[in-house]
Amino acid sequence: MSRDEVRVGILGFGIVGGGVYEVLTRHTGAITQRVGVPVRVARVADIDWAREREVQAPEELRTTDAAQVYAADDIDIVVETIGGTQPALEFVLAAIEHGKSVVTSNKELMAKHGAEILDAAAAQGVDVEFEGAVAGTIPIIRALKESLEASEIQEVTGILNGTTNYILTRMTREGSSFDEVLADAQRLGYAEADPTNDVEGIDAKYKIAILAAIAFGGRVNVDEIHNEGISRIAPTDIDYATQMGYAIKLLATARRDGEALDIRVHPALVPMGHPLAQVNGVFNAIWVVGDACDQVMLYGRGAGALPTGSAVAGDVLDCARNIIAGTRSRVPCTCAGAATIMPIDEVAARTYVRMRVKDRPGVLGSIATIFGQEGVSIASVVQRDAMGELAEIVWIMHEGEQRNLRSALGAIGQLGIVDEICSVIRVVE
C-alpha cells in the first residue's frame, strides 16, 4: 500500500473516540507537516450510531462491524476506545495479528492484559501505544519510557482520578459531605451514575499498575494491589487534617522497597508543602523521584474528550512516523518477569486514626496501652470536647507496619469502650 498517507481506523465512538476524531481532523495541516504525509481517519466502528453524540463521524466512514477496521487491508493503525476488557482484547489482538499498530486509551485492558498484548505486538513487530490510558493529556507514559529511562526510578506517586480529586477539593473548600458533593459531581458529569470504580480507587489502581510496570520493569498483577476509596472520608477528617497542615488526597503510589514493590491506592494526609497537596479540582498530577532526575512533577487534565483525545492522537502520530520510517516496535516492552508486590500488612507508614469512645476516666490510657503492646508508637493525640457520653480522639502514629496497627485496632474494638473507629488514613512523610 502506498505510503503517501497513513490510514487510521477507530473502534468505539464515544467520548474518547469522538475526541480522537476531532483532534485528528481539526489539525490535518499541522499533522501532515509534522508526520510528513497526511494521517487520515478512514473508518470508524461503533455498535450504535443512533445515540446522540457531541461529535459525529461522516456517514461514509461508519460501520458497525469491527472487523472492517481491525482486519482491513487499507487500515494502518487501529485506535481502540471501547473500554473494558471484552470485546476490546479480542479486537486488539486481532488487529495485531493482522499487522496493525494499535493505540488504546483503555486502562483496564492494559492493566489486566498488557503483558499479553505487548508480547503479541513484539512477535508481530508492530507498535502498541497507550498514553491516553493514564492521566489524560499528561505525557507520563512517554516520560517514563523515554525521557526518564536513564534514571533509576525510586517512586511514582500520583493523583490519578479527577472525580475523587474534585470531590475532596469541594469537601475541603465548602465543608460539604461526601454524599452531597458526589451527587453534584454526577449532575455535572464528573462522576458516573455508578461511581464505584472512581470513588473506591479501582480506576487509580489500574493506572498505577501500568505506571509501576513501566517505571520498575516488572509485570504487575493488578489484583495484588491494595486499594481503598474516599467514601468514608468525613468533613471532620478534613477539618483535622487542615488544622494539622495537611490536605487529604486519593494517592496512587508505587515505590521500591528492597526486592519488592510497594504499590497501593488509598486516601492520604499530604503535607501542604508537598506539590501534590496543591492539585485541586478535576486535575491530575504525577510526582516522580529518580536517582538522576531527582524530583519531577507533571500536571494537567486527567480526563475528557479532548485531553484524552490529544494523548491518543499523539500516539497515533508516533505510530505513523514509525510506519513511514520502517521503525515499528522501536521502544519495546522492557518488563522482565513478574514483580513481587508487598502485601499491605507489611507496608510501613505513618497513620491517622479517628475514633469515638466512651467519655470516662482511664479510656485514653487503656487504648494507649494496647497500642504499645502491639508495637504501635504514638506520635500525638488530640481529644475534642465530649459529645454527650462520647469523646472523639485523633491519634497520629509513628511509622510502623500496618499489620501491627490492624491488630491493635482489632483488640481496641473488643474493649467495650469504643463506639466507632471512624477513619484510618495514612500520612505522607
C-alpha positions in Angstrom: 0.0 0.0 0.0 1.2 3.5 -0.9 2.8 5.5 1.9 1.5 8.8 0.6 -0.8 8.7 3.6 -1.4 6.8 6.9 -4.9 5.5 7.4 -6.5 5.2 10.8 -9.5 3.1 12.0 -11.3 3.8 15.3 -13.0 1.2 17.3 -15.7 2.8 19.6 -17.0 6.3 19.0 -18.0 7.5 22.5 -16.4 10.5 24.3 -12.8 9.5 23.8 -13.3 8.1 20.2 -15.0 11.3 19.3 -12.2 13.3 20.9 -9.6 11.5 18.9 -11.5 12.0 15.7 -11.9 15.7 16.4 -8.2 16.2 17.2 -7.0 14.4 14.1 -9.4 16.2 11.8 -9.1 19.6 13.3 -5.3 19.8 12.8 -4.8 18.0 9.5 -2.4 20.6 8.0 -0.2 20.7 11.1 -0.3 16.9 11.4 0.8 16.4 7.7 3.7 18.8 8.3 4.8 17.0 11.4 4.5 13.5 10.1 5.4 14.1 6.5 2.2 12.6 5.0 -1.5 13.0 5.8 -2.9 10.9 8.7 -6.5 10.3 7.8 -9.3 8.7 9.7 -10.6 6.2 7.1 -13.1 4.1 9.1 -15.0 4.2 12.4 -16.8 1.3 14.0 -19.5 1.5 16.7 -22.4 -0.7 17.6 -24.9 2.2 17.9 -24.8 5.1 15.5 -28.3 6.3 16.6 -27.3 7.6 20.0 -26.6 11.3 20.5 -23.0 12.5 20.4 -21.3 15.8 20.6 -19.1 14.8 17.6 -20.4 12.7 14.7 -18.4 10.9 12.1 -19.4 11.3 8.4 -21.7 8.6 7.3 -19.4 7.2 4.7 -16.8 6.3 7.4 -19.2 4.5 9.7 -19.6 0.8 10.2 -21.0 -1.5 12.9 -18.5 -4.3 12.0 -15.3 -4.0 14.0 -13.6 -6.4 11.6 -13.9 -3.8 8.9 -11.4 -1.8 11.0 -9.0 -4.4 12.6 -8.8 -6.8 9.6 -9.0 -4.3 6.7 -6.0 -4.2 4.3 -6.3 -0.4 3.9 -6.0 0.4 7.7 -2.5 1.0 9.1 -3.3 2.0 12.7 -6.2 0.8 14.9 -7.4 3.0 17.7 -9.3 1.2 20.5 -11.6 3.4 22.7 -14.2 0.8 23.5 -13.3 0.4 27.2 -13.5 -2.7 29.4 -11.7 -6.0 28.6 -14.1 -7.7 26.1 -14.5 -7.4 23.2 -11.6 -4.9 23.4 -9.0 -7.5 24.0 -10.3 -9.7 21.2 -10.2 -6.8 18.7 -6.8 -5.5 19.8 -5.2 -9.0 19.4 -6.9 -9.4 16.1 -5.5 -6.1 14.9 -2.0 -7.0 15.9 -2.4 -10.4 14.2 -3.3 -8.5 11.0 -0.1 -6.4 11.3 -1.7 -3.2 12.5 -0.2 -0.8 15.0 -2.5 -0.3 17.9 -3.3 2.8 20.1 -5.5 2.4 23.1 -6.8 4.5 25.9 -8.1 1.5 27.8 -6.6 1.5 31.3 -8.4 -1.7 32.5 -7.3 -3.6 29.3 -3.6 -2.6 29.7 -3.6 -3.2 33.5 -5.0 -6.7 33.2 -3.8 -7.8 29.8 -0.9 -5.5 28.9 1.7 -8.3 29.0 -0.2 -10.5 26.6 -0.8 -7.5 24.2 2.8 -6.3 24.3 4.1 -9.8 23.7 1.9 -10.2 20.7 3.0 -6.8 19.3 6.7 -7.7 19.8 6.1 -11.0 17.9 4.5 -9.2 15.0 6.9 -6.2 15.1 4.2 -3.6 15.5 3.6 -0.7 17.9 1.2 -0.6 20.8 0.9 2.8 22.4 -1.3 3.7 25.4 -0.5 7.2 26.6 -4.2 8.0 26.9 -4.8 5.2 29.4 -3.3 7.1 32.3 -3.9 10.8 33.3 -5.4 12.0 30.1 -3.3 14.7 28.5 -0.3 14.3 30.8 2.5 12.6 28.9 3.6 10.4 31.8 4.0 7.1 30.0 6.2 8.6 27.3 8.2 10.4 30.0 8.8 7.1 31.9 9.5 5.0 28.8 11.8 7.5 27.1 12.6 10.9 28.7 13.4 9.4 32.2 14.6 6.0 31.2 18.2 6.7 32.1 17.3 7.3 35.7 16.6 4.5 38.2 13.1 5.4 39.3 12.5 5.1 43.0 8.9 6.3 43.4 5.9 7.3 41.3 3.0 8.8 43.2 0.0 10.5 41.7 -3.4 11.9 41.9 -4.8 9.8 39.0 -8.5 10.2 39.3 -10.2 13.6 38.6 -13.5 12.6 40.1 -12.2 11.9 43.6 -9.9 14.9 43.5 -12.9 17.1 42.6 -14.9 15.6 45.5 -12.2 16.1 48.0 -11.5 19.6 46.8 -15.1 20.6 47.2 -15.3 18.9 50.6 -12.2 20.8 51.8 -13.4 24.2 50.5 -17.0 24.0 51.5 -17.2 21.6 54.4 -19.7 19.5 52.5 -20.2 15.8 53.0 -19.1 13.1 50.5 -22.6 12.2 49.5 -23.5 15.9 48.8 -20.5 16.5 46.6 -20.8 13.1 44.8 -24.4 14.0 43.8 -23.2 17.3 42.4 -20.4 15.6 40.6 -22.8 13.2 39.0 -25.1 16.0 37.9 -22.2 17.9 36.4 -20.9 14.8 34.5 -17.7 14.4 36.6 -18.9 11.2 38.1 -20.7 8.2 36.6 -24.1 7.1 37.6 -22.3 4.1 39.2 -19.2 5.9 40.7 -17.7 2.8 42.3 -14.6 2.5 40.1 -13.7 6.1 40.8 -14.6 6.6 44.5 -13.3 3.2 45.6 -9.9 3.6 44.0 -10.3 0.9 41.3 -9.7 3.3 38.4 -6.5 4.6 40.1 -5.4 1.0 40.7 -5.4 0.2 37.0 -3.4 3.3 36.3 -0.7 2.9 38.9 -0.3 -0.8 37.8 0.6 0.5 34.3 2.9 3.1 35.6 4.6 0.8 38.0 5.3 -1.8 35.3 7.0 0.8 33.1 8.9 2.5 35.9 10.2 -0.6 37.6 10.4 -3.1 34.7 8.3 -5.8 36.2 4.9 -7.1 35.1 2.4 -6.2 37.8 -0.6 -8.3 38.8 -3.3 -5.6 39.3 -5.3 -7.9 41.7 -2.4 -7.8 44.2 -2.6 -4.0 44.6 -4.3 -2.8 47.7 -6.9 -0.1 47.0 -9.1 2.0 49.3 -11.5 4.7 48.3 -12.8 8.0 49.7 -16.4 7.2 50.6 -15.6 7.1 54.4 -13.8 10.4 54.4 -15.8 12.9 56.5 -15.7 16.7 56.8 -14.4 16.1 60.3 -11.3 14.3 58.9 -10.7 17.2 56.5 -11.0 19.7 59.3 -8.5 17.8 61.5 -6.1 17.5 58.5 -6.3 21.2 57.7 -5.6 22.1 61.3 -2.5 19.9 61.3 -1.2 21.3 58.0 -2.3 18.6 55.6 -4.6 18.1 52.6 -6.4 14.8 52.1 -5.9 13.3 48.6 -6.5 9.9 47.0 -3.0 8.9 46.1 -1.7 6.0 44.0 1.8 5.1 44.9 4.5 2.8 43.6 7.9 2.6 45.1 10.8 0.2 45.5 11.2 -1.5 48.9 14.1 -3.8 48.7 13.4 -6.6 46.2 9.6 -5.9 46.3 7.4 -3.1 45.1 5.1 -1.2 47.4 2.1 -0.4 45.2 -1.1 0.9 46.8 -4.1 3.3 46.4 -5.7 5.0 49.3 -6.5 8.4 50.8 -3.6 10.1 52.5 -2.8 13.2 54.5 -0.4 15.1 52.3 1.7 18.0 53.8 0.6 21.4 52.5 4.2 22.0 51.3 4.1 18.9 49.0 3.4 19.7 45.4 0.6 17.2 45.2 -1.3 18.9 48.0 -1.9 21.9 45.7 -3.5 19.9 42.9 -7.2 20.6 43.0 -10.5 20.1 41.1 -10.5 17.6 38.3 -6.8 17.9 37.6 -4.3 15.1 37.9 -0.6 15.1 38.7 2.2 12.6 38.9 5.3 13.1 41.1 8.3 11.0 40.1 11.5 10.5 42.1 14.7 9.1 40.4 18.3 8.8 41.2 19.4 11.0 38.3 16.3 13.1 37.6 15.7 13.9 41.3 12.0 15.1 41.5 9.7 15.7 38.6 6.0 16.6 38.6 3.7 16.5 35.6 0.3 18.2 35.9 -2.8 18.6 33.7 -6.3 17.5 32.9 -6.7 13.7 33.5 -9.9 13.0 31.5 -12.3 14.4 29.0 -12.8 14.1 25.2 -10.1 16.5 24.1 -7.5 15.9 26.8 -7.6 12.2 26.4 -8.1 12.5 22.6 -5.0 14.6 22.4 -2.9 11.9 24.1 -4.3 9.2 21.9 -3.8 11.3 18.8 -0.2 11.9 19.8 0.3 8.2 20.0 -1.3 7.8 16.5 1.3 10.3 15.1 4.1 8.5 16.8 2.9 5.2 15.2 2.5 6.9 11.8 6.1 8.2 11.9 7.4 4.7 12.7 5.4 3.2 9.9 6.8 5.7 7.4 10.4 5.3 8.7 10.1 1.5 8.9 11.0 1.5 12.6 7.9 0.0 14.2 8.5 -1.6 17.7 11.3 0.9 18.3 10.5 1.1 22.1 9.6 -2.5 23.1 8.2 -3.6 26.4 11.1 -3.8 28.9 9.4 -5.8 31.7 11.5 -8.7 32.9 9.3 -11.2 34.7 6.6 -10.7 37.3 7.0 -8.1 40.0 6.8 -9.0 43.7 4.2 -6.8 45.3 4.4 -6.2 49.0 1.2 -7.1 51.0 -0.4 -4.0 52.6 0.2 -5.5 56.1 4.0 -5.3 55.5 3.9 -1.7 54.4 5.4 0.8 56.9 3.6 4.1 57.2 2.5 6.8 59.5 -1.2 6.8 60.2 -4.0 9.0 61.3 -6.8 7.3 63.3 -10.0 8.9 64.4 -12.3 7.2 66.9 -15.3 7.9 69.1 -15.0 6.4 72.6 -16.9 6.5 75.9 -16.1 9.6 77.9 -14.9 8.2 81.2 -11.7 8.0 83.1 -9.0 5.6 82.0 -10.2 5.2 78.4 -7.2 7.0 76.9 -4.7 5.0 78.9 -6.4 1.7 78.1 -6.2 2.4 74.4 -2.6 3.7 74.5 -1.6 0.5 76.4 -2.9 -1.7 73.7 -1.1 0.3 71.0 2.1 -0.1 73.0 1.6 -3.9 73.4 1.1 -4.3 69.7 4.2 -2.3 68.8 2.4 0.8 67.6 4.2 4.0 68.5 2.0 7.1 69.2 3.3 10.4 67.8 0.5 12.7 69.0 -3.1 12.6 70.4 -5.9 15.2 70.1 -9.1 14.9 72.1 -12.1 17.1 71.4 -14.7 18.0 74.0 -17.1 15.3 74.8 -20.3 15.0 72.7 -22.7 13.7 75.3 -21.4 10.4 76.5 -18.8 10.1 73.8 -15.5 11.8 73.2 -13.6 12.0 69.9 -9.9 11.1 69.8 -7.4 11.5 66.9 -4.2 9.6 67.1 -1.2 10.2 64.8 1.1 7.1 64.8 4.8 7.0 64.0 5.8 4.9 61.0 5.1 1.3 61.6 3.9 -1.9 59.8 0.2 -1.8 59.0 -0.3 -5.4 60.4 0.6 -4.1 63.9 -1.9 -1.2 63.6 -4.6 -3.6 62.3 -4.0 -6.0 65.2 -4.1 -3.1 67.7 -7.4 -1.7 66.4 -8.9 -5.1 66.4 -8.0 -5.5 70.1 -9.2 -2.0 70.9 -12.5 -2.7 69.3 -13.0 -5.6 71.8 -12.6 -3.4 74.9 -16.2 -2.3 75.0 -15.2 1.4 75.3 -15.0 2.3 71.6 -18.2 3.4 69.9 -16.6 3.5 66.4 -13.3 3.6 64.7 -14.3 6.3 62.2 -11.2 6.7 60.0 -7.8 5.2 59.3 -5.8 7.3 56.9 -2.1 7.0 56.0 0.1 10.1 56.4 2.7 11.1 53.8 6.1 11.9 55.2 
